[in-house]
Amino acid sequence: MKLYYSRNLNPRVAVAVARHLKSPVEFISASPRDPANELAFRHINPNGLVPVLVDQRATLWETDAIACRLSMLADSDFWVKGDSLPEFQMWLSWSAHHFTRAASFFYWEYGMKPRLGIPPASAAEVEEASDEFHRFAKVLDDFLSNRAWLVGNSLSYADFRVATALPFASVSRLPVQGYARIMAWHDRLCRLPAWANPFDNLIKG
């Protein structure tokens, strides 16, 4: 299997999953938006994005689908099964539509725009994004008041997924100060080498 990745938000999660599960994949750093690569890469993923998992059975894009496939191959409950599955799916959806979506504004604004030479957002837009982030950060912080992990009593992919933006908190100027439970939860995640440094020993691309 080949896992095409970059060092951005969603690909980082896919690489972390593969390394956490010790998946038998070949990691390939890719730049699908590079004009020199774009046309060829669309044969792998018509969206022209990473991550992408390619094996003899199928080609999968989208981080959640890749995590599901790798968990199945590992016969791991990292992708939650049984009665807790609806709650697990709730967190994946909540990440995509609320918490990580709100955090992504800051990643784009402070992590990507300066590199691409794109003008910054207005003060009003930043304030609106901050309000949105704080709205959902409080939900997560409150939820973590009486548990170590998001689903049940053990680590799952839900924790990786909801934490997508947190490794980039500094460069993104993500306003996480004051959310002690979120930071403690992310500190627990960072004790896992696969999460703390998923690109360790991978060729930088």
Secondary structure, 3 states (H helix, E strand, C coil): CEEEECCCHHHHHHHHHHHHCCCCCEEEECCCCCCCCHHHHCCCCCCCCCCEEECCCCEEECHHHHHHHHHHHHCCCCCCCHHHHHHHHHHHHHHHHHHHHHHHHHHHHHHHHHHHCCCCCCHHHHHHHHHHHHHHHHHHHHHHHHCCCCCCCCCCHHHHHHCCCHHHHHHHCCCCCCCHHHHHHHHHHCCCHHHHCCCCCCCCC
